[in-house]
Every structure is written in structure tokens, then in C-alpha cells.
């Protein structure tokens, strides 16, 4: 048997709401338990999209870093670091490995962001900075849960 985490989490949420919560002794405890299916649902959603979201973000950040590696106004050391980070790949699709890659790429992106914010006289640098901000906004949207309760 292959475990299906999303199916298990759906069942768990239903059991918490339909079987566990009504059996608790006080309305306060019941209300608290009725929130748990929402949390389980959020975990299910994040489990389902975790790898995809990280691959999307890593790809987008690498693209920005590759563009930065060609910017003459940046210090050569930063350009080399951007080029090295842009050349990395996500060969290991475990969420922990993708997250480690995402953390590393974001660290590089922060350094790039700082350099661009300090010198935006170059139109190409300004365009890259604007695109960086757009990607950060898209990244925030990717993390949004399909519920307004979180």
C-alpha cells in the first residue's frame, strides 16, 4: 500500500469535526476542536503544493540572478556569486532539499536587492529591481492559502 497523505489528512479533518469535537465535554473545547479541521486542511494544501511552489520560486530567483550576473554596475564579486547561484539546479525534489536551495537563493537575492537599492541610476538595474519586487509579490501570492481564515 502506498500512503496517500492528502487523503489521510482529509479523513482526519472530517473525523475531528464530526466525531471528536461533538464528544468533548464543554462548548469551549468543542469550538476549539472544530478549528482543527481548518488547520489540517491548510497542512493538506501546503503538502500538495510544497515542491511545486519551491521549484517555481527557485526558477524565478535563478532567472533574476542570471540577469544580475550580466549587470556591469554590480561589483565583480557579486556578479560572480549571482552567476554561481543562477547555475545551480534542483535535482533533489524532496521538500527539505528544495527549501534549502530556496533559502540559499533567497540569501543571494537579498544581497542583490541591497546592491540594487543602493544604486539605481542604471536603467537596466532599475528594471531588474522592479522585476525583483514583482517576484517577491508573486512569491507571497504563491504562499496564500485558499482560505481567508489564516
LOMARTOR-943563 format. One record per atom (N, C-alpha, C): residue number from 1; residue in one letter; x, y, z. Coordinates in nm, 3 decimals, always signed. Example, Ala and Ser with C-alpha at 12.3 -4.5 7.8 and 13.67 -1.06 7.14 Angstrom:
BEGIN
(node 1, A, (+1.319, -0.569, +0.780)) (node 1, A, (+1.230, -0.450, +0.780)) (node 1, A, (+1.320, -0.330, +0.780)) (node 2, S, (+1.285, -0.225, +0.708)) (node 2, S, (+1.367, -0.106, +0.714)) (node 2, S, (+1.290, +0.003, +0.787)) 
This chain:
BEGIN
(node 1, X, (+0.084, -0.119, +0.000)) (node 1, X, (+0.000, +0.000, +0.000)) (node 1, X, (+0.088, +0.125, +0.000)) (node 2, X, (+0.053, +0.219, -0.082)) (node 2, X, (+0.124, +0.347, -0.086)) (node 2, X, (+0.041, +0.447, -0.005)) (node 3, X, (+0.101, +0.505, +0.099)) (node 3, X, (+0.024, +0.602, +0.178)) (node 3, X, (-0.007, +0.726, +0.095)) (node 4, X, (-0.125, +0.776, +0.109)) (node 4, X, (-0.166, +0.898, +0.040)) (node 4, X, (-0.194, +1.005, +0.146)) (node 5, X, (-0.095, +1.088, +0.172)) (node 5, X, (-0.110, +1.186, +0.280)) (node 5, X, (-0.229, +1.279, +0.265)) (node 6, X, (-0.258, +1.324, +0.144)) (node 6, X, (-0.371, +1.417, +0.129)) (node 6, X, (-0.503, +1.350, +0.164)) (node 7, X, (-0.517, +1.225, +0.124)) (node 7, X, (-0.640, +1.152, +0.157)) (node 7, X, (-0.650, +1.129, +0.307)) (node 8, X, (-0.539, +1.093, +0.369)) (node 8, X, (-0.537, +1.073, +0.514)) (node 8, X, (-0.575, +1.203, +0.587)) (node 9, X, (-0.517, +1.313, +0.545)) (node 9, X, (-0.546, +1.440, +0.611)) (node 9, X, (-0.692, +1.482, +0.593)) (node 10, X, (-0.749, +1.454, +0.477)) (node 10, X, (-0.891, +1.483, +0.456)) (node 10, X, (-0.977, +1.403, +0.554)) (node 11, X, (-0.944, +1.274, +0.567)) (node 11, X, (-1.018, +1.188, +0.660)) (node 11, X, (-1.002, +1.234, +0.804)) (node 12, X, (-0.881, +1.270, +0.841)) (node 12, X, (-0.854, +1.317, +0.976)) (node 12, X, (-0.934, +1.443, +1.006)) (node 13, X, (-0.937, +1.537, +0.913)) (node 13, X, (-1.013, +1.661, +0.933)) (node 13, X, (-1.161, +1.631, +0.954)) (node 14, X, (-1.214, +1.541, +0.873)) (node 14, X, (-1.356, +1.505, +0.885)) (node 14, X, (-1.383, +1.439, +1.022)) (node 15, X, (-1.297, +1.349, +1.065)) (node 15, X, (-1.317, +1.282, +1.193)) (node 15, X, (-1.309, +1.380, +1.310)) (node 16, X, (-1.215, +1.473, +1.303)) (node 16, X, (-1.205, +1.572, +1.410)) (node 16, X, (-1.331, +1.655, +1.422)) (node 17, X, (-1.385, +1.695, +1.308)) (node 17, X, (-1.504, +1.779, +1.309)) (node 17, X, (-1.632, +1.704, +1.339)) (node 18, X, (-1.644, +1.582, +1.287)) (node 18, X, (-1.770, +1.509, +1.300)) (node 18, X, (-1.775, +1.413, +1.419)) (node 19, X, (-1.661, +1.359, +1.459)) (node 19, X, (-1.663, +1.257, +1.564)) (node 19, X, (-1.598, +1.303, +1.695)) (node 20, X, (-1.488, +1.374, +1.686)) (node 20, X, (-1.417, +1.411, +1.808)) (node 20, X, (-1.479, +1.533, +1.874)) (node 21, X, (-1.497, +1.640, +1.800)) (node 21, X, (-1.548, +1.764, +1.858)) (node 21, X, (-1.682, +1.747, +1.931)) (node 22, X, (-1.780, +1.679, +1.872)) (node 22, X, (-1.909, +1.667, +1.942)) (node 22, X, (-1.900, +1.590, +2.074)) (node 23, X, (-1.798, +1.510, +2.093)) (node 23, X, (-1.785, +1.429, +2.215)) (node 23, X, (-1.711, +1.500, +2.328)) (node 24, X, (-1.659, +1.615, +2.300)) (node 24, X, (-1.588, +1.688, +2.406)) (node 24, X, (-1.689, +1.747, +2.504)) (node 25, X, (-1.650, +1.759, +2.631)) (node 25, X, (-1.748, +1.792, +2.736)) (node 25, X, (-1.801, +1.935, +2.738)) (node 26, X, (-1.723, +2.032, +2.690)) (node 26, X, (-1.772, +2.170, +2.701)) (node 26, X, (-1.780, +2.235, +2.562)) (node 27, X, (-1.868, +2.331, +2.549)) (node 27, X, (-1.876, +2.404, +2.421)) (node 27, X, (-1.743, +2.471, +2.384)) (node 28, X, (-1.670, +2.517, +2.483)) (node 28, X, (-1.540, +2.581, +2.457)) (node 28, X, (-1.443, +2.481, +2.393)) (node 29, X, (-1.435, +2.361, +2.450)) (node 29, X, (-1.347, +2.258, +2.394)) (node 29, X, (-1.395, +2.214, +2.256)) (node 30, X, (-1.525, +2.204, +2.240)) (node 30, X, (-1.580, +2.167, +2.109)) (node 30, X, (-1.543, +2.271, +2.003)) (node 31, X, (-1.559, +2.398, +2.038)) (node 31, X, (-1.527, +2.505, +1.943)) (node 31, X, (-1.377, +2.502, +1.908)) (node 32, X, (-1.295, +2.477, +2.007)) (node 32, X, (-1.151, +2.468, +1.980)) (node 32, X, (-1.119, +2.354, +1.886)) (node 33, X, (-1.182, +2.241, +1.906)) (node 33, X, (-1.156, +2.126, +1.820)) (node 33, X, (-1.212, +2.148, +1.680)) (node 34, X, (-1.318, +2.224, +1.668)) (node 34, X, (-1.375, +2.250, +1.535)) (node 34, X, (-1.284, +2.337, +1.449)) (node 35, X, (-1.187, +2.405, +1.512)) (node 35, X, (-1.088, +2.481, +1.433)) (node 35, X, (-0.981, +2.388, +1.374)) (node 36, X, (-0.959, +2.275, +1.436)) (node 36, X, (-0.853, +2.185, +1.392)) (node 36, X, (-0.871, +2.132, +1.249)) (node 37, X, (-0.992, +2.101, +1.204)) (node 37, X, (-1.005, +2.059, +1.064)) (node 37, X, (-0.954, +2.166, +0.966)) (node 38, X, (-0.970, +2.293, +1.001)) (node 38, X, (-0.918, +2.401, +0.916)) (node 38, X, (-0.765, +2.395, +0.911)) (node 39, X, (-0.703, +2.369, +1.024)) (node 39, X, (-0.558, +2.359, +1.028)) (node 39, X, (-0.510, +2.238, +0.948)) (node 40, X, (-0.579, +2.127, +0.964)) (node 40, X, (-0.543, +2.007, +0.889)) (node 40, X, (-0.558, +2.032, +0.740)) (node 41, X, (-0.664, +2.103, +0.703)) (node 41, X, (-0.684, +2.136, +0.561)) (node 41, X, (-0.567, +2.221, +0.509)) (node 42, X, (-0.522, +2.317, +0.588)) (node 42, X, (-0.409, +2.402, +0.548)) (node 42, X, (-0.283, +2.317, +0.529)) (node 43, X, (-0.261, +2.222, +0.617)) (node 43, X, (-0.146, +2.132, +0.604)) (node 43, X, (-0.158, +2.049, +0.477)) (node 44, X, (-0.278, +2.000, +0.448)) (node 44, X, (-0.300, +1.921, +0.326)) (node 44, X, (-0.270, +2.003, +0.202)) (node 45, X, (-0.317, +2.126, +0.198)) (node 45, X, (-0.294, +2.212, +0.082)) (node 45, X, (-0.144, +2.237, +0.066)) (node 46, X, (-0.077, +2.271, +0.175)) (node 46, X, (+0.065, +2.301, +0.167)) (node 46, X, (+0.145, +2.176, +0.128)) (node 47, X, (+0.106, +2.062, +0.180)) (node 47, X, (+0.175, +1.937, +0.141)) (node 47, X, (+0.163, +1.915, -0.009)) (node 48, X, (+0.046, +1.937, -0.062)) (node 48, X, (+0.022, +1.911, -0.204)) (node 48, X, (+0.103, +2.004, -0.294)) (node 49, X, (+0.120, +2.128, -0.254)) (node 49, X, (+0.186, +2.224, -0.342)) (node 49, X, (+0.330, +2.255, -0.304)) (node 50, X, (+0.381, +2.197, -0.199)) (node 50, X, (+0.511, +2.235, -0.142)) (node 50, X, (+0.625, +2.230, -0.243)) (node 51, X, (+0.643, +2.120, -0.311)) (node 51, X, (+0.754, +2.106, -0.405)) (node 51, X, (+0.735, +2.199, -0.524)) (node 52, X, (+0.614, +2.202, -0.578)) (node 52, X, (+0.586, +2.285, -0.696)) (node 52, X, (+0.616, +2.432, -0.668)) (node 53, X, (+0.571, +2.481, -0.555)) (node 53, X, (+0.591, +2.621, -0.521)) (node 53, X, (+0.739, +2.653, -0.508)) (node 54, X, (+0.813, +2.567, -0.446)) (node 54, X, (+0.956, +2.592, -0.428)) (node 54, X, (+1.031, +2.586, -0.561)) (node 55, X, (+0.995, +2.493, -0.647)) (node 55, X, (+1.059, +2.487, -0.779)) (node 55, X, (+1.029, +2.614, -0.858)) (node 56, X, (+0.905, +2.662, -0.853)) (node 56, X, (+0.869, +2.786, -0.922)) (node 56, X, (+0.952, +2.903, -0.870)) (node 57, X, (+0.961, +2.916, -0.738)) (node 57, X, (+1.036, +3.027, -0.680)) (node 57, X, (+1.184, +3.016, -0.712)) (node 58, X, (+1.240, +2.897, -0.700)) (node 58, X, (+1.382, +2.880, -0.728)) (node 58, X, (+1.413, +2.915, -0.873)) (node 59, X, (+1.327, +2.874, -0.963)) (node 59, X, (+1.347, +2.905, -1.105)) (node 59, X, (+1.341, +3.056, -1.128)) (node 60, X, (+1.244, +3.122, -1.068)) (node 60, X, (+1.230, +3.267, -1.084)) (node 60, X, (+1.350, +3.341, -1.027)) (node 61, X, (+1.396, +3.300, -0.910)) (node 61, X, (+1.510, +3.367, -0.848)) (node 61, X, (+1.636, +3.345, -0.931)) (node 62, X, (+1.656, +3.224, -0.980)) (node 62, X, (+1.773, +3.198, -1.064)) (node 62, X, (+1.773, +3.286, -1.189)) (node 63, X, (+1.656, +3.307, -1.244)) (node 63, X, (+1.646, +3.393, -1.361)) (node 63, X, (+1.688, +3.536, -1.328)) (node 64, X, (+1.643, +3.587, -1.214)) (node 64, X, (+1.683, +3.721, -1.171)) (node 64, X, (+1.834, +3.728, -1.146)) (node 65, X, (+1.888, +3.625, -1.082)) (node 65, X, (+2.031, +3.625, -1.053)) (node 65, X, (+2.114, +3.615, -1.180)) (node 66, X, (+2.066, +3.541, -1.279)) (node 66, X, (+2.137, +3.532, -1.407)) (node 66, X, (+2.141, +3.669, -1.475)) (node 67, X, (+2.032, +3.741, -1.467)) (node 67, X, (+2.030, +3.876, -1.524)) (node 67, X, (+2.127, +3.967, -1.449)) (node 68, X, (+2.131, +3.953, -1.317)) (node 68, X, (+2.219, +4.037, -1.236)) (node 68, X, (+2.366, +4.009, -1.268)) (node 69, X, (+2.397, +3.885, -1.301)) (node 69, X, (+2.536, +3.848, -1.331)) (node 69, X, (+2.589, +3.922, -1.454)) (node 70, X, (+2.500, +3.975, -1.534)) (node 70, X, (+2.540, +4.047, -1.655)) (node 70, X, (+2.540, +4.200, -1.637)) (node 71, X, (+2.503, +4.245, -1.518)) (node 71, X, (+2.496, +4.390, -1.493)) (node 71, X, (+2.635, +4.446, -1.462)) (node 72, X, (+2.682, +4.531, -1.548)) (node 72, X, (+2.817, +4.589, -1.533)) (node 72, X, (+2.831, +4.676, -1.408)) (node 73, X, (+2.722, +4.736, -1.362)) (node 73, X, (+2.733, +4.828, -1.248)) (node 73, X, (+2.756, +4.755, -1.116)) (node 74, X, (+2.728, +4.624, -1.110)) (node 74, X, (+2.750, +4.548, -0.988)) (node 74, X, (+2.897, +4.513, -0.972)) (node 75, X, (+2.939, +4.500, -0.848)) (node 75, X, (+3.076, +4.458, -0.820)) (node 75, X, (+3.100, +4.320, -0.879)) (node 76, X, (+3.220, +4.296, -0.925)) (node 76, X, (+3.251, +4.170, -0.992)) (node 76, X, (+3.227, +4.049, -0.900)) (node 77, X, (+3.258, +4.066, -0.772)) (node 77, X, (+3.236, +3.956, -0.677)) (node 77, X, (+3.089, +3.919, -0.666)) (node 78, X, (+3.004, +4.019, -0.659)) (node 78, X, (+2.860, +3.995, -0.651)) (node 78, X, (+2.809, +3.934, -0.782)) (node 79, X, (+2.860, +3.983, -0.893)) (node 79, X, (+2.819, +3.926, -1.021)) (node 79, X, (+2.858, +3.778, -1.030)) (node 80, X, (+2.977, +3.746, -0.983)) (node 80, X, (+3.021, +3.605, -0.985)) (node 80, X, (+2.934, +3.519, -0.894)) (node 81, X, (+2.900, +3.571, -0.776)) (node 81, X, (+2.813, +3.497, -0.684)) (node 81, X, (+2.675, +3.475, -0.746)) (node 82, X, (+2.623, +3.578, -0.811)) (node 82, X, (+2.493, +3.567, -0.878)) (node 82, X, (+2.500, +3.461, -0.988)) (node 83, X, (+2.607, +3.462, -1.066)) (node 83, X, (+2.622, +3.364, -1.174)) (node 83, X, (+2.629, +3.222, -1.118)) (node 84, X, (+2.704, +3.204, -1.010)) (node 84, X, (+2.715, +3.071, -0.949)) (node 84, X, (+2.579, +3.024, -0.897)) (node 85, X, (+2.507, +3.111, -0.829)) (node 85, X, (+2.376, +3.073, -0.775)) (node 85, X, (+2.277, +3.045, -0.888)) (node 86, X, (+2.284, +3.123, -0.993)) (node 86, X, (+2.193, +3.104, -1.107)) (node 86, X, (+2.219, +2.972, -1.178)) (node 87, X, (+2.341, +2.923, -1.170)) (node 87, X, (+2.377, +2.799, -1.239)) (node 87, X, (+2.338, +2.673, -1.161)) (node 88, X, (+2.292, +2.688, -1.038)) (node 88, X, (+2.253, +2.570, -0.961)) (node 88, X, (+2.122, +2.512, -1.014)) (node 89, X, (+2.095, +2.388, -0.979)) (node 89, X, (+1.973, +2.319, -1.025)) (node 89, X, (+1.909, +2.243, -0.909)) (node 90, X, (+1.781, +2.220, -0.921)) (node 90, X, (+1.707, +2.142, -0.822)) (node 90, X, (+1.697, +1.998, -0.870)) (node 91, X, (+1.799, +1.920, -0.845)) (node 91, X, (+1.797, +1.779, -0.884)) (node 91, X, (+1.728, +1.692, -0.779)) (node 92, X, (+1.732, +1.734, -0.654)) (node 92, X, (+1.669, +1.660, -0.545)) (node 92, X, (+1.534, +1.727, -0.519)) (node 93, X, (+1.426, +1.655, -0.543)) (node 93, X, (+1.292, +1.715, -0.532)) (node 93, X, (+1.226, +1.692, -0.396)) (node 94, X, (+1.302, +1.647, -0.298)) (node 94, X, (+1.247, +1.640, -0.163)) (node 94, X, (+1.226, +1.784, -0.115)) (node 95, X, (+1.117, +1.806, -0.043)) (node 95, X, (+1.084, +1.941, +0.000)) (node 95, X, (+1.196, +2.001, +0.085)) (node 96, X, (+1.258, +1.922, +0.170)) (node 96, X, (+1.366, +1.975, +0.254)) (node 96, X, (+1.483, +2.024, +0.168)) (node 97, X, (+1.517, +1.950, +0.062)) (node 97, X, (+1.626, +1.992, -0.027)) (node 97, X, (+1.586, +2.115, -0.107)) (node 98, X, (+1.462, +2.118, -0.155)) (node 98, X, (+1.415, +2.235, -0.229)) (node 98, X, (+1.413, +2.358, -0.139)) (node 99, X, (+1.375, +2.340, -0.013)) (node 99, X, (+1.372, +2.453, +0.080)) (node 99, X, (+1.512, +2.502, +0.109)) (node 100, X, (+1.608, +2.411, +0.123)) (node 100, X, (+1.747, +2.453, +0.145)) (node 100, X, (+1.797, +2.534, +0.026)) (node 101, X, (+1.764, +2.490, -0.093)) (node 101, X, (+1.802, +2.563, -0.213)) (node 101, X, (+1.733, +2.699, -0.216)) (node 102, X, (+1.606, +2.703, -0.180)) (node 102, X, (+1.531, +2.827, -0.177)) (node 102, X, (+1.592, +2.925, -0.077)) (node 103, X, (+1.630, +2.873, +0.040)) (node 103, X, (+1.692, +2.959, +0.142)) (node 103, X, (+1.822, +3.020, +0.090)) (node 104, X, (+1.903, +2.938, +0.025)) (node 104, X, (+2.030, +2.985, -0.028)) (node 104, X, (+2.009, +3.090, -0.138)) (node 105, X, (+1.916, +3.062, -0.228)) (node 105, X, (+1.887, +3.156, -0.336)) (node 105, X, (+1.830, +3.287, -0.282)) (node 106, X, (+1.744, +3.278, -0.183)) (node 106, X, (+1.687, +3.400, -0.124)) (node 106, X, (+1.795, +3.483, -0.055)) (node 107, X, (+1.890, +3.416, +0.009)) (node 107, X, (+2.001, +3.488, +0.072)) (node 107, X, (+2.077, +3.568, -0.034)) (node 108, X, (+2.103, +3.507, -0.147)) (node 108, X, (+2.171, +3.575, -0.257)) (node 108, X, (+2.085, +3.689, -0.311)) (node 109, X, (+1.954, +3.665, -0.319)) (node 109, X, (+1.862, +3.767, -0.368)) (node 109, X, (+1.862, +3.890, -0.276)) (node 110, X, (+1.873, +3.867, -0.146)) (node 110, X, (+1.878, +3.978, -0.051)) (node 110, X, (+2.003, +4.062, -0.075)) (node 111, X, (+2.116, +3.996, -0.098)) (node 111, X, (+2.239, +4.070, -0.127)) (node 111, X, (+2.225, +4.151, -0.256)) (node 112, X, (+2.167, +4.089, -0.356)) (node 112, X, (+2.144, +4.160, -0.482)) (node 112, X, (+2.050, +4.278, -0.461)) (node 113, X, (+1.944, +4.256, -0.389)) (node 113, X, (+1.846, +4.361, -0.362)) (node 113, X, (+1.914, +4.481, -0.296)) (node 114, X, (+1.996, +4.453, -0.197)) (node 114, X, (+2.066, +4.561, -0.128)) (node 114, X, (+2.155, +4.640, -0.225)) (node 115, X, (+2.227, +4.569, -0.309)) (node 115, X, (+2.315, +4.637, -0.405)) (node 115, X, (+2.234, +4.721, -0.504)) (node 116, X, (+2.122, +4.668, -0.549)) (node 116, X, (+2.040, +4.742, -0.645)) (node 116, X, (+1.974, +4.863, -0.580)) (node 117, X, (+1.930, +4.850, -0.457)) (node 117, X, (+1.866, +4.962, -0.387)) (node 117, X, (+1.964, +5.076, -0.365)) (node 118, X, (+2.092, +5.042, -0.349)) (node 118, X, (+2.193, +5.145, -0.324)) (node 118, X, (+2.235, +5.219, -0.450)) (node 119, X, (+2.205, +5.163, -0.567)) (node 119, X, (+2.249, +5.230, -0.691)) (node 119, X, (+2.152, +5.194, -0.804)) (node 120, X, (+2.054, +5.279, -0.825)) (node 120, X, (+1.955, +5.252, -0.930)) (node 120, X, (+1.964, +5.354, -1.043)) (node 121, X, (+2.083, +5.410, -1.063)) (node 121, X, (+2.100, +5.507, -1.171)) (node 121, X, (+2.094, +5.440, -1.308)) (node 122, X, (+2.132, +5.314, -1.312)) (node 122, X, (+2.133, +5.240, -1.438)) (node 122, X, (+1.991, +5.191, -1.469)) (node 123, X, (+1.938, +5.221, -1.588)) (node 123, X, (+1.800, +5.179, -1.621)) (node 123, X, (+1.784, +5.027, -1.617)) (node 124, X, (+1.885, +4.953, -1.659)) (node 124, X, (+1.876, +4.807, -1.657)) (node 124, X, (+1.870, +4.755, -1.512)) (node 125, X, (+1.945, +4.820, -1.424)) (node 125, X, (+1.942, +4.783, -1.282)) (node 125, X, (+1.805, +4.815, -1.222)) (node 126, X, (+1.749, +4.929, -1.260)) (node 126, X, (+1.617, +4.967, -1.210)) (node 126, X, (+1.511, +4.868, -1.257)) (node 127, X, (+1.520, +4.825, -1.381)) (node 127, X, (+1.426, +4.727, -1.434)) (node 127, X, (+1.438, +4.595, -1.358)) (node 128, X, (+1.562, +4.554, -1.331)) (node 128, X, (+1.583, +4.430, -1.254)) (node 128, X, (+1.527, +4.444, -1.114)) (node 129, X, (+1.548, +4.559, -1.052)) (node 129, X, (+1.493, +4.582, -0.918)) (node 129, X, (+1.340, +4.577, -0.920)) (node 130, X, (+1.279, +4.637, -1.019)) (node 130, X, (+1.133, +4.632, -1.032)) (node 130, X, (+1.086, +4.487, -1.049)) (node 131, X, (+1.157, +4.411, -1.131)) (node 131, X, (+1.121, +4.270, -1.152)) (node 131, X, (+1.141, +4.188, -1.025)) (node 132, X, (+1.243, +4.223, -0.948)) (node 132, X, (+1.267, +4.156, -0.821)) (node 132, X, (+1.148, +4.178, -0.728)) (node 133, X, (+1.102, +4.301, -0.719)) (node 133, X, (+0.985, +4.331, -0.635)) (node 133, X, (+0.860, +4.257, -0.684)) (node 134, X, (+0.844, +4.248, -0.816)) (node 134, X, (+0.728, +4.175, -0.869)) (node 134, X, (+0.736, +4.027, -0.831)) (node 135, X, (+0.855, +3.970, -0.838)) (node 135, X, (+0.870, +3.830, -0.799)) (node 135, X, (+0.842, +3.810, -0.651)) (node 136, X, (+0.884, +3.902, -0.568)) (node 136, X, (+0.853, +3.890, -0.426)) (node 136, X, (+0.702, +3.894, -0.401)) (node 137, X, (+0.632, +3.976, -0.476)) (node 137, X, (+0.486, +3.981, -0.464)) (node 137, X, (+0.424, +3.850, -0.511)) (node 138, X, (+0.473, +3.796, -0.623)) (node 138, X, (+0.421, +3.667, -0.672)) (node 138, X, (+0.451, +3.555, -0.571)) (node 139, X, (+0.568, +3.561, -0.511)) (node 139, X, (+0.606, +3.462, -0.412)) (node 139, X, (+0.511, +3.465, -0.292)) (node 140, X, (+0.473, +3.584, -0.252)) (node 140, X, (+0.376, +3.597, -0.143)) (node 140, X, (+0.242, +3.538, -0.183)) (node 141, X, (+0.199, +3.563, -0.305)) (node 141, X, (+0.072, +3.507, -0.353)) (node 141, X, (+0.077, +3.354, -0.358)) (node 142, X, (+0.191, +3.298, -0.396)) (node 142, X, (+0.203, +3.151, -0.402)) (node 142, X, (+0.183, +3.087, -0.265)) (node 143, X, (+0.214, +3.160, -0.162)) (node 143, X, (+0.203, +3.107, -0.025)) (node 143, X, (+0.062, +3.121, +0.032)) (node 144, X, (-0.021, +3.200, -0.033)) (node 144, X, (-0.155, +3.222, +0.018)) (node 144, X, (-0.234, +3.092, +0.022)) (node 145, X, (-0.302, +3.071, +0.131)) (node 145, X, (-0.389, +2.954, +0.143)) (node 145, X, (-0.525, +2.986, +0.082)) (node 146, X, (-0.592, +2.886, +0.028)) (node 146, X, (-0.723, +2.912, -0.034)) (node 146, X, (-0.833, +2.930, +0.068)) (node 147, X, (-0.802, +3.002, +0.173)) (node 147, X, (-0.900, +3.030, +0.276)) (node 147, X, (-0.864, +3.164, +0.338)) (node 148, X, (-0.963, +3.239, +0.378)) (node 148, X, (-0.936, +3.368, +0.440)) (node 148, X, (-0.924, +3.354, +0.591)) (node 149, X, (-0.920, +3.230, +0.641)) (node 149, X, (-0.919, +3.210, +0.785)) (node 149, X, (-0.778, +3.201, +0.844)) (node 150, X, (-0.677, +3.217, +0.761)) (node 150, X, (-0.541, +3.206, +0.813)) (node 150, X, (-0.465, +3.334, +0.792)) 
